Amino acid sequence: MDLEAVCDLALHIILSKLGAEDSARAACVSTKLRASASDESLWSLFCARDLHLSQPLDPLGNLAPSFKESYQLWRVSFKMYPWSLVKRVKRCWDKLRNWLTINFPEAVSTLTKGASEADIQGLEKILKVKLPLPTRILYRFHNGQAFEEKHFQNSLVGCPLGLIGGYAFYNHLVTVYLMPLRQVVLETMKIRRKLGFTGRSEYVVVADSCTYSRKLFFLNCTSGQLYVGTRNLPTDGQMLPCVPDVLISSIHDFNVDQQQDGMLLWLEEHGRRLENGIIKLRQEENFRIISQFPEESPLCSTAITNGVKVRASAVFVPESADLENTSEKYTFSYSIRMSLLPEGCVINGMPFSSCQLIWRHWIIRSNDVVVDDVGGEAVIGQYPLLRPGEEEFVYESFSSLPSSSGSIEGSFTFVPGSLRVPKGGPFEVAVARFPLQLPNYIF
């Protein structure tokens, strides 16, 4: 069939299936194909499909004259990188930004504009490293987070707007943020001097806690693995890998399709957990943080007894881990959330409008061996009084194990009514077993 006889709609469908690169090549074949390959609706499709753009924006967020020109600007701006990897990194950042915009808008403004190639090359020259390709592109989209005075709660709390989030228990508060390149340089040089990272010149600091409890993350620029420091980091440089080693590949190879380093895998997994509701925002007194305590099964257990609902989950605390300690190697913080169902506390068919906790009992296992069986009054010094319709009572504590896997289960003892005016005898409320385990991804 003569090409001139093919209708415009058929050509549009063919070119849309070929993709942007092959459509640009096809435009060189004939005048008719050039006209079809220049159609704005075609490039609108390519921008939506490859870059998730609903407007013709350039990489800096400025409006371009057309979708075709927008696509070309993106290709030119990232011409030094594999295009498939650029698209993947953009999807990662889009997912994180979309979630923040909807759920945590106060944190969106802390994401800075992307770094330039000159910025990245400057860091590499000063620190004498070569950043993995995925990390370079991640920084091209957003040069970490930057905080202003208004973002800080007070001198005790610090800033709760870390992109990765964290946890709080007792006087330990962590919320992890991504460092901008300038700070990466300063902190890496400082730590190299202070910790004497002899033989570790390939490590750079990429993330820290922006609250009073420090939690340092290091990127190995040679292997691509992301590490987090343990309690022994200051004394012997002890660190733990944050993503599975087997997933890291081709971090400096431009000629393969599946480049992925620890930073990209880590941020992609974080975005997946946020999007799927595995982790959520948590109110901490007068501020909010992204809480790393899991909210969904199987990492979060739920039990309902006599109308009292108890949810429980734990998170690994690497900065408190001590791999040289035979009895307390791994530290876990656990979060307990308890509430009363709308029908109230029901005992033997009789409803009560409130109930109050008086006792706790825990069975703690390392692997499958019971290492602690403890009980005591109250929880963190409090006797929570539960009523229907009120917010969950939430508290956190911690436990250390000799192994990387274990569990906690137990019960709370309540009285119907209140301790001051009890309306019946005490009853037990189950806390279903929840895991304590060293995760594949450490945040």
Backbone hydrogen bonds, N-H to C=O, Kabsch-Sander energy under -0.5 kcal/mol:
donor,donor_aa,acceptor,acceptor_aa,energy
5,A,2,D,-1.7
6,V,3,L,-1.4
11,L,7,C,-2.0
12,H,8,D,-2.5
13,I,9,L,-2.2
14,I,10,A,-2.4
15,L,11,L,-3.0
16,S,12,H,-2.3
17,K,13,I,-1.4
18,L,14,I,-1.5
19,G,15,L,-1.9
23,S,19,G,-1.9
24,A,20,A,-2.0
25,R,21,E,-1.5
26,A,22,D,-2.6
27,A,23,S,-1.5
28,C,25,R,-1.8
29,V,26,A,-1.9
30,S,26,A,-0.7
34,R,30,S,-2.2
35,A,31,T,-2.0
36,S,32,K,-2.3
37,A,33,L,-3.1
38,S,34,R,-0.7
38,S,35,A,-0.6
39,D,36,S,-1.2
42,L,39,D,-0.6
43,W,39,D,-1.5
44,S,40,E,-2.1
45,L,41,S,-1.6
46,F,42,L,-2.0
47,C,43,W,-2.4
48,A,44,S,-2.1
49,R,45,L,-2.8
50,D,46,F,-2.9
51,L,46,F,-0.6
51,L,47,C,-1.6
52,H,48,A,-0.8
53,L,47,C,-1.7
57,L,55,Q,-2.0
58,D,62,N,-2.9
61,G,58,D,-2.4
64,A,56,P,-4.1
70,S,66,S,-2.1
71,Y,67,F,-2.6
72,Q,68,K,-2.2
73,L,69,E,-2.4
74,W,70,S,-1.9
75,R,71,Y,-2.2
76,V,72,Q,-2.5
77,S,73,L,-2.4
78,F,74,W,-1.8
79,K,76,V,-1.3
81,Y,78,F,-2.0
85,L,82,P,-0.6
86,V,82,P,-1.9
87,K,83,W,-2.4
88,R,84,S,-1.7
89,V,85,L,-2.6
90,K,86,V,-2.3
91,R,87,K,-2.1
92,C,88,R,-2.0
93,W,89,V,-2.4
94,D,90,K,-2.8
95,K,91,R,-2.3
96,L,92,C,-1.8
97,R,93,W,-3.1
98,N,94,D,-2.7
99,W,95,K,-1.9
100,L,96,L,-2.5
101,T,97,R,-2.8
102,I,98,N,-1.8
103,N,99,W,-2.9
104,F,99,W,-0.5
104,F,100,L,-2.2
107,A,104,F,-2.2
108,V,104,F,-0.6
108,V,105,P,-0.8
109,S,105,P,-0.8
110,T,107,A,-1.3
111,L,108,V,-1.7
112,T,144,G,-2.2
114,G,141,F,-0.5
115,A,139,Y,-3.2
120,I,116,S,-2.0
121,Q,117,E,-2.7
122,G,118,A,-2.2
123,L,119,D,-2.0
124,E,120,I,-2.3
125,K,121,Q,-2.2
126,I,122,G,-2.3
127,L,123,L,-2.8
128,K,124,E,-1.1
129,V,124,E,-1.2
133,L,251,I,-3.0
136,R,132,P,-2.3
137,I,133,L,-2.2
138,L,134,P,-2.4
139,Y,135,T,-2.2
140,R,136,R,-1.3
141,F,137,I,-1.3
142,H,138,L,-2.0
143,N,113,K,-1.4
144,G,142,H,-1.9
145,Q,178,L,-2.7
146,A,110,T,-2.6
151,H,148,E,-1.8
152,F,149,E,-1.3
153,Q,158,G,-2.8
154,N,158,G,-0.5
158,G,154,N,-2.5
159,C,210,C,-2.9
164,I,176,V,-2.1
165,G,176,V,-1.2
166,G,290,I,-2.7
167,Y,174,V,-1.3
169,F,172,H,-2.5
172,H,169,F,-2.4
173,L,171,N,-0.6
174,V,167,Y,-2.7
176,V,165,G,-2.7
177,Y,208,D,-2.9
179,M,206,V,-2.5
183,Q,180,P,-0.6
184,V,180,P,-2.2
185,V,181,L,-2.3
186,L,182,R,-2.0
187,E,183,Q,-3.1
188,T,184,V,-2.2
189,M,185,V,-2.4
190,K,186,L,-2.1
191,I,187,E,-2.6
192,R,188,T,-2.5
193,R,189,M,-1.8
194,K,190,K,-2.8
195,L,191,I,-3.0
196,G,192,R,-0.7
197,F,192,R,-0.7
198,T,196,G,-3.4
200,R,197,F,-1.9
203,Y,200,R,-1.8
204,V,219,L,-1.9
206,V,217,F,-2.3
207,A,217,F,-1.2
208,D,177,Y,-1.5
210,C,175,T,-2.6
212,Y,157,V,-0.7
213,S,173,L,-1.3
214,R,212,Y,-0.6
217,F,207,A,-2.5
218,F,227,Y,-2.9
219,L,204,V,-3.0
220,N,218,F,-0.5
220,N,225,Q,-3.0
221,C,202,E,-2.9
221,C,219,L,-0.9
224,G,220,N,-2.9
227,Y,218,F,-3.6
228,V,240,L,-2.3
229,G,216,L,-2.5
230,T,238,Q,-2.1
231,R,321,A,-2.1
232,N,321,A,-0.5
233,L,230,T,-1.7
236,D,232,N,-2.9
237,G,232,N,-0.7
237,G,233,L,-1.6
238,Q,232,N,-0.9
240,L,228,V,-2.3
242,C,226,L,-3.2
247,L,244,P,-1.5
248,I,245,D,-1.4
249,S,260,Q,-2.1
253,D,250,S,-0.7
254,F,252,H,-0.6
256,V,253,D,-0.7
260,Q,249,S,-2.3
262,G,224,G,-3.7
265,L,261,D,-2.2
266,W,262,G,-2.4
267,L,263,M,-2.4
268,E,264,L,-2.5
269,E,265,L,-2.3
270,H,266,W,-2.1
271,G,267,L,-2.4
272,R,268,E,-2.2
273,R,269,E,-2.3
274,L,270,H,-2.1
275,E,271,G,-2.7
276,N,272,R,-2.2
277,G,274,L,-1.3
278,I,273,R,-1.8
279,I,273,R,-1.3
280,K,291,S,-0.6
282,R,289,I,-2.8
284,E,282,R,-0.5
284,E,287,F,-3.6
285,E,283,Q,-0.6
287,F,284,E,-1.6
289,I,282,R,-2.1
291,S,280,K,-2.7
291,S,289,I,-0.7
292,Q,166,G,-3.2
295,E,278,I,-3.0
299,L,296,E,-0.8
300,C,296,E,-1.1
301,S,312,A,-2.8
303,A,310,V,-2.0
305,T,308,V,-2.5
308,V,305,T,-2.4
309,K,307,G,-0.6
309,K,339,S,-2.9
310,V,303,A,-2.9
311,R,337,R,-3.1
312,A,301,S,-2.1
313,S,335,S,-1.7
314,A,299,L,-0.5
315,V,333,S,-2.7
317,V,331,T,-2.9
320,S,317,V,-1.6
321,A,318,P,-1.5
322,D,329,K,-2.5
325,N,322,D,-1.7
326,T,324,E,-0.6
329,K,401,L,-0.6
330,Y,401,L,-2.5
332,F,399,S,-2.9
333,S,315,V,-2.6
334,Y,397,S,-2.0
335,S,313,S,-3.1
336,I,395,Y,-2.8
337,R,311,R,-2.9
338,M,393,F,-2.5
339,S,309,K,-2.2
340,L,387,R,-0.5
341,L,307,G,-2.8
344,G,341,L,-2.4
345,C,352,F,-2.4
346,V,306,N,-1.4
346,V,344,G,-0.5
347,I,345,C,-0.5
347,I,350,M,-2.5
350,M,347,I,-2.1
352,F,345,C,-2.5
355,C,386,L,-1.5
356,Q,415,V,-2.4
357,L,384,P,-2.2
358,I,413,T,-3.3
359,W,413,T,-1.4
360,R,376,G,-2.5
361,H,411,S,-2.2
362,W,374,V,-3.1
363,I,409,E,-3.2
364,I,362,W,-0.5
364,I,372,D,-2.9
365,R,407,S,-2.9
366,S,369,V,-2.8
367,N,365,R,-0.5
367,N,405,S,-3.2
369,V,366,S,-2.2
371,V,364,I,-2.8
372,D,364,I,-1.6
374,V,362,W,-1.9
376,G,360,R,-1.9
378,A,358,I,-1.2
379,V,382,Q,-2.3
382,Q,379,V,-2.5
386,L,355,C,-3.0
386,L,384,P,-0.6
389,G,340,L,-0.8
390,E,387,R,-1.5
393,F,338,M,-3.0
394,V,392,E,-0.6
395,Y,336,I,-2.1
397,S,334,Y,-2.1
399,S,332,F,-2.7
401,L,330,Y,-2.8
406,G,436,L,-2.8
407,S,365,R,-1.8
408,I,434,F,-2.1
409,E,363,I,-1.7
410,G,431,V,-1.9
411,S,361,H,-2.2
412,F,429,V,-2.5
413,T,359,W,-2.4
414,F,412,F,-0.5
414,F,427,F,-2.8
415,V,356,Q,-2.0
417,G,354,S,-3.0
418,S,416,P,-0.7
418,S,421,V,-1.0
423,K,416,P,-2.4
427,F,414,F,-2.6
429,V,412,F,-3.1
431,V,410,G,-2.7
432,A,430,A,-0.6
434,F,408,I,-2.4
436,L,406,G,-2.5
438,L,404,S,-2.5
442,I,242,C,-1.7
443,F,441,Y,-0.5
